[in-house]
Amino acid sequence: RFRIAGCSDSDGEEMYTLDGEEMWYADFINKKGVEPQPSFIDHISYVEGTYETAEANQQVCRGNLENVRKAMK
């Protein structure tokens, strides 16, 4: 299982995968978590609060991005 997360000034991504398949991702535009799993598998759900954690991670990421910019100057 992998977690992919990243950010920029205007965009962000947080996603969980299993065996190369997307299992969950944060839809920051619609402010919700999405579980795009095919109907032929047993559905895997993520715990309540996963989306809120992804939002908080984006704030940390943007803060770290700003700190790196300052340090590089």
JOZI-V353231 format. One record per residue. RES is the residue in one letter. SS is DSSP state (h for helix, s for strand, l for the rest). Layout:
BEGIN
RES	SS
RES	SS
END
This chain:
BEGIN
R	l
F	s
R	s
I	s
A	s
G	s
C	s
S	l
D	l
S	l
D	l
G	s
E	s
E	s
M	s
Y	s
T	s
L	s
D	l
G	l
E	s
E	s
M	s
W	s
Y	s
A	s
D	s
F	l
I	l
N	l
K	l
K	s
G	s
V	s
E	l
P	l
Q	l
P	l
S	l
F	l
I	l
D	l
H	l
I	l
S	l
Y	l
V	l
E	l
G	l
T	h
Y	h
E	h
T	h
A	h
E	h
A	h
N	h
Q	h
Q	h
V	h
C	h
R	h
G	h
N	h
L	h
E	h
N	h
V	h
R	h
K	h
A	h
M	h
K	l
END
